[in-house]
């Protein structure tokens, strides 16, 4: 039998951060920034309030911050909560090869840990990159059969990433790291059936909580299998119908999965991103306002109408499944963030008036990442836009400035502009921090918001 | 799609305890007694010490007892620890149809909960029976394909049992119980690869911890799927290749899975129980001592030699995989409890001398539950014994007195005989207690042991 778990454990334990190229480190900082923004942005969401109401009373030493809030919890509960908040909007990062949202499980576990056991930003970023590497390589090994069976891979693979990163910061030995990955394997869980319920964001949170638990147990020599991943009754065989374990062990340290990470510019399913992108481009190029527009006609990939064909959404969440609403807000606001998917926005007369002038038809010649837009103006002109790759894709990544703008949008109403700016700076500079936990503490609003949350 | 999760939830929420026959209630008390004994018995084990060393520092309000110890932890960590201790010796109860060890996940969750939120023994026993019912019916629905894939069914099904029983005591509504079962489904985990490591007893502990978490979250309306068990991407499809969901919903309240529960008289794999049983019978019938015996010859099912063929075990754990050692201690001590599988006992010259005079051969005509023993004595006599069903099987259950004797053996060295007797009484009378948590508190030793553990 191929040695997989131990080889991965050895890599995580022994790797030196000097071997990581600068562009990989920068991508890690981008991922982290985006993750912090998502976590702060959803920190007042009902999902979060209910989980806190259920669990805060059971917290141990209140050592770690729930990002964006005054609540402090023990590190395992804080890891759980930050994993939940960061995925509540489904607006966090995506490793497109596996559809894993990599940052949630990993960053939630180690940022909480860093508040208990201070580490430098350099150590933190390194552990983050290694955790994402473990998580995504394990995902690569079992994708797509694992996902097709019905597993929510962010939960199932995420627990390994959290264990790996936390174990690295705890200074586990190779044997302990092997056990930590085994303890993670035997907690791997999360069903796709839960999509559309509060259990979806629960998955990265639970992966963070349980991965951290795995690392803590292994650190006290709580034993596990040495072949938790590769054994006939281990993770890769039990949770997938097909697998390629070489994806985990080959060229470790030579390629970095975090380089393949992407960020969503829009707070909705990825299939309508090309349409939103194209509408925003036309709006900005021609300085359009809604009242100039006679009609908008979209030609799109079949999945767009299959998944997002709601003509008259009534609530914010429904708006995310409406290409019509999305195109309308793209023109009116030049954005499609959480604010554009609020109940109020979906019912706004200006929005519904334009939405009703949007039509969409299937063009089977288009890829998922493409759209063809024809906009008829009241002055008789017709504007055309073909989007080859939507912004946010690997081919057209969001710029650092895009990510900052997204971050600011997410923090609006929770942090002051000054606080937001400070937090952005800390995220970019995370590798230079003497104490990585500073980021968590800087995510907490002062002043009025402080009182409201306290 | 058949309504499964909601129907089960409705049953758990609405059932009246009056409908449960007295013999079912008595079997529940037997299961509970046996579970408490196992938990106390292993409460000083290295597995437990390491888990406590890793996790005790993260405990929230110290409201619940780790059975047999002075440590108190928050209810989720106490549930985890008691699930671990009770399965550490692999000496707890077995639902033979599914090989689930049903009590661990359920009792660990609700006994901890009962120390935070006092409930009568009547409510406690009822919730225990309902939790076991949910857990074992879900197990029935997916066994054996689920187990064959590689899942440790005590973990995977156990989390449902813990959620159901805890949810019942928390007074969840039907909708909340449906969500609790969904939150349990999406945490269902535990791999058979972990057998032989500390992760095996971790599984019922983790099921208890996570089932309790599920019930607490659902109690605050944290949403989940309404079809967590039966949906195409729900538990029964994702974690099994075949399933019969009617096993969950048919005749609810008419039959009781806990009636099918069994208890191990001997602290080793079930395949050598017939041999031990037969040797003890001969010993007692003829008042035999080791020095009277020339040789012991066993004819057994092929699995006995395949799984327990170690001729010269050197350590306690190896002794459990030696039919030779087991037959020897059966004759010498009339027992095969944890004490007979200590390192010291395995190396005891009197034991090894007799062990070396034991031989075993395969008889393919025998069932797994049978053995044919021929014992040659130094005085020339030959004694024969055929065991049709080993003690502890459904056909020849341990008597209440057997269970008490086992309990006393487990508590030896941890509780005083007086404390043990008191605890046994409380377990038998659990349904009459005003406060079920009393059992947990009565498991804690006073005096010398108190100091040592404190």
Interface residues (C-beta under 8 A of the other chain):
Chain A: X47 X50 X51 X53 X54 X55 X57 X58 X59 X60 X61 X74 X75 X76 X149 X150 X151 X152 X155 X182 X183 X185 X186 X187 X188 X189 X190 X191 X192 X193 X194 X197 X198 X199 X202 X203 X206 X213 X216 X217 X219 X220 X221 X222 X223 X224 X225 X227 X228 X231 X232 X233 X234 X235 X237 X238
Chain B: X47 X50 X51 X53 X54 X55 X57 X58 X59 X60 X61 X74 X75 X76 X149 X150 X151 X152 X155 X182 X183 X185 X186 X187 X188 X189 X190 X191 X192 X193 X194 X197 X198 X199 X202 X203 X206 X213 X216 X217 X219 X220 X221 X222 X223 X224 X225 X227 X228 X231 X232 X233 X234 X235 X237 X238
